[in-house]
Amino acid sequence: MPEDREKRISPRYRAVCRAHIDSAPKFDAVLKNLSITGCCLECNLNSDKLNPSNVYKIGIEPEKSAHISEFELEVECRWIRKKNETCEVGFHILDFPKGKSFQSYVDYLAYYSTLA
C-alpha cells in the first residue's frame, strides 16, 4: 500500500470477513479493511453496479472467532478500482450502528494488528 495512504487520521485495520452491499441487486463482498471513518470491500461483481457518491448499506459479518454480532453501516461510495476480475470499493461511513458491535470489531482488529 502506498505510503501516503497509511497517513490517516483514523488507522484502517486489515480484515477478512464476509460483507454484503444492499443495492440493486444485493451482492456479497469481502471486507478488506475497516476504520471508524471508512472501509474497503473487494467484490467480483462488475463495478458498474456501484456509483461514487451514492449511499449504500453494508452488512458486515465478523468472523466467528471474534464473537461479535453482525452489524450494518450506512456508507457513501468514494472510489472504485478495477483489478482483473474483481474490484475494490472504498467507502466513507456516514452512520454508525447502534450497539457495541461496530466499535468492538474495530477494537478487535486493532488488537490483532499489533500481534502481526
Secondary structure, DSSP 8 states (H G I E B T S, - for coil): --HHHH--SS--EEEEEEEEEESSS-EEEEEEEE-SSEEEEEESS-GGG--TT-EEEEEEE--GGG----EEEEEEEEEEEEETTEEEEEEEEEE--SSSHHHHHHHHHHHHHHH-
